């Protein structure tokens, strides 16, 4: 009887231990699941990377705090090639704002995803590795790929660009701001006169869109209206405007509208209405192709017809000059007369040539060799002007004798054409563009450095010395034995 009681007690103890073990395991599992849920909800994981790639700054937090509409981020990755730093950053965005959600998608498994996101989405911009940020209320999207996460700097010594940082946070935060903005800074583009078409301006439009501008094409022959608060681009027209359209543009500039004008050396000379508009801002075209004197090797690139102009430090370009971002290439340029003095105009030459001659190309010849009658000298290649009307209204205008500087994607990658374009737009446009300045994170782990040279030398001397002392000690010890 006593033995049965002992066995029964042992069983009870074993059962109690098993239950306790199961309870401990259940509690541990619950704690792990709770911690995991809290971590995902509040992004509690500590960023231990050397560059804090998944951390957010004050500007991002301010943007997220002010959100009042929903944004969903589709992270498209090739299986096995997921960007863990980017996913970690998206987790923190979602944790920081109830308006931000994200999902990881595979375009191969879900080919209809693009059509389901937004009717405004361009299929050609989507790749198998990109982010699609979609603002639901505005039905506006922004696509980011690997190039959007890289900051580049120019090395003057080598003449090449190098990766100087990672811009995950800046790119994503700007995209969220873009897709949720009530209104975007808009630029008008004149059409209907043989201007550069959308194919020719694709690189420029992509750049401006990437910097959160909206472009709107305006055809005055269809009674479309000009808005004075939005700069008007007139991009190398081949046909003249009508007197009725002159009146519409005149109303636009008298209300404070700004003009951004490009002309090319081969532009039609039968445009008296446009020429009168240009002259009202002090702009007077000169005939001929600008060709650098062969000895002026610093003023052209490869060919004397591919000019490298000199940039003047004025209000619109002072930042570029101070940052030494002045390298531009004008492939085939026209020149202008030096602006005359006018009490109603303030004109500034911002790009000028070196010693050049103006080659008359009206004969259709391809030869750009200097001819006896070619005009020579130093000429303005781009001019800014501010026009003051009797009621005190001011209208700004910019003109440049070349369009390729803004339309060639190679020039955006290898010169400072993009920075120049944005500086001019910023000068003409009274509205503030959506641009968030967040310092790039380090792209390469910084090497360990010993600042004190004497410490290096001391270590180099001590290490072999200590090894020698250890050897002597071991040798002496063995001899005593």
Secondary structure, 3 states (H helix, E strand, C coil): CHHHHHHHHHHHHHHHHHHHHHHHHHHHHHHHHHHHHHHHHHCCCCCCCCCCCCCCCHHHHHHHHCCCCCEEEEEECCCCCCCHHHHHHHHHHHHHCCCEEEEEECCCCCCCHHHHHCCCCCHHHCCCCEEEEEECCCCEEEEECHHHHEEEEEECCCCEEEEEEECHHHHHHHHHHHHHCCCCCEEEEEECCCCCCCCCCHHHHHHHHHCCCEEEEEEHHHCCCCCCCCCEEEECCCCCCCHHHHHHHHHHHHCCCCEEEECCCCCCCCCHHHHHHHHCCCCCEECCEEEECCCCHHHECCCCCEECCEECCCCCCHHHHHCCCCCCCEECCCEECCCCCCCCEEEEEEEECCCEEEECCCCCCCCCCCCCCCEEECCEEEEEEEEECCCCCEEEEEEECCCHHHHCHHHHHHCCHHHHHHHHHHHHCCCCCCCCCCCCECCCCCCCCCCCHHHHHHHHHHHHHHHHHHHHHHHHHHHHC
